[in-house]
Amino acid sequence: MDWGIFRPSKSAALCLALLGVSFIVMTFRLSGAVTSMRTFLLYWISPIQQASSGSAQWTSDLGDKFIRLIRAHQENKALKDRILNASVLETQYQELLIENRRLRGLLKLKGSLPFNTQTARVIGRDPLNWTHAVWINRGSKDHVAQDSPVVAVRTEGEEEAGVVQGLIGRVLESSGGSSKVLLISDPLSSVAVSIPSIGELGLAQGEGPYLTVEYLELTSQAKPGDLVVTSGFGGIFPAGIPVGTLTRVEVSPSGFRRGFLKPEVSLNSVREVLILEMPRGPKD
Amino acid sequence: MKHPILFWVLTVFGVFTLHLAVAGNIAVLGAAPNFLLLSTVFFAVRAGPVKGEILGFIWGMLSDIASTSVFGSQAFMLTFVGYAVGKLEGKVDEDKYSAQMALVFIMSAVNLLGLALLESLFGGAPQRFKDKSILLGPFYSTLLCPVVYWGLLKWGSLFRRSDLKARFQ
């Protein structure tokens, strides 16, 4: 038989095999075997994620360090080392002061919450979907459980420091020393919410850059400016955590009213978070 | 050629680390360059379809683990890109930036469309691809193509990879 241009070659056969493996993995991605394989690989990849986070931090500080070095050199050659050291120390001091304030806020909140909490630092973001997932530096070694709620804490101001600022998301996967957090803005994320000012319930749905509140009744009194908080239904998030503020309300094609939500926390710039350890019943 | 195995191991993990560390930090208007696709195209067009598809598969799998997309979707698309570009080995002028950039742009668009399709088929989150900023990704990757390829050629020359046809030596 003459295959002509369709003559199978080594590269075509290998391509078909690799595409086949990918297809099988996609089809059975929720099965135990594939999930276990993914968890195993995630364990080995998390050090790369942490290392890349460190290198990114180093890169972002490089400009400041360079400018500081040039200034010290221009001022006085003999005092260059001393001035450089002093300026580095001062920067570190300022950084520590800011960090201290943030951590104090977190600690203040830790003592006031009715469940155990852990502080964590954001060490990376999902490169493909920048606004959809972040990596934090606490993992299964720190007993971080899947689906644990993750919140941001207000760190500015004496009165407000230590108050929960808003919901960030939930732990999607946990491995070794890091975990992946699904942000509330991800389209896969749904959060049962309520609008305390009118007592209505809805479902906050991630839409990428913003969120929507679905399934509000047609007679809903929801209006722009209303605060939306978690309702506690669904068992993943505790009630009362601020999610965002309504910016617009309209009638959706499904026959319900739909609200557009501005997240309470700037999900792009969050650096320190608090993981809530919720008591969970045994899984079925 | 010096240390071929070391070269490939370091290349795979080096490019992946670069992608994780840099891509997000240089995002413009929410669009980030895809270093994995750029590198897959680079090696496929120079080293042929077999190496292109294997590298695409490995990088895609690593990226799938690190992201929230449907597990296996990026491996699928980058394998396809590696094979398709590899079949053009010897037919594309590796020294012409315009040809390389056109190839990267077309493959970035194909990759994006393929990922959106796979997300729809496998119950992922195709809404992600409605975000207009993601459409800037192929343009961004195309613009960075000369810089990344210059870096990869330099990297290849460290290991005396004559098959990568270093232009800037």
Interface residues (C-beta under 8 A of the other chain):
Chain A: K10 S11 A12 L14 C15 L18 L19 V21 S22 F23 I24 V25 M26 T27 R29 V34 R38 L41 L42 I45 I48 Q49 A51 S52 S53 S55 A56 T59 S60 G124 R125 D126 P127 L128 N129 W130 T131 H132 A133 L172 K180 L182 D186 P187 L188 E207 G208 P209
Chain B: F13 F16 T17 L18 H19 L20 A21 V22 A23 G24 N25 A27 G30 A32 N34 G48 P49 V50 E53 I54 F57 G60 M61 L62 S63 I65 A66 S67 T68 S69 V70 F71 G72 S73 Q74 A75 F76 T79 F80 G82 Y83 G86 K87 L118 F122 G124 A125 Q127 R128 K130 D131 S133
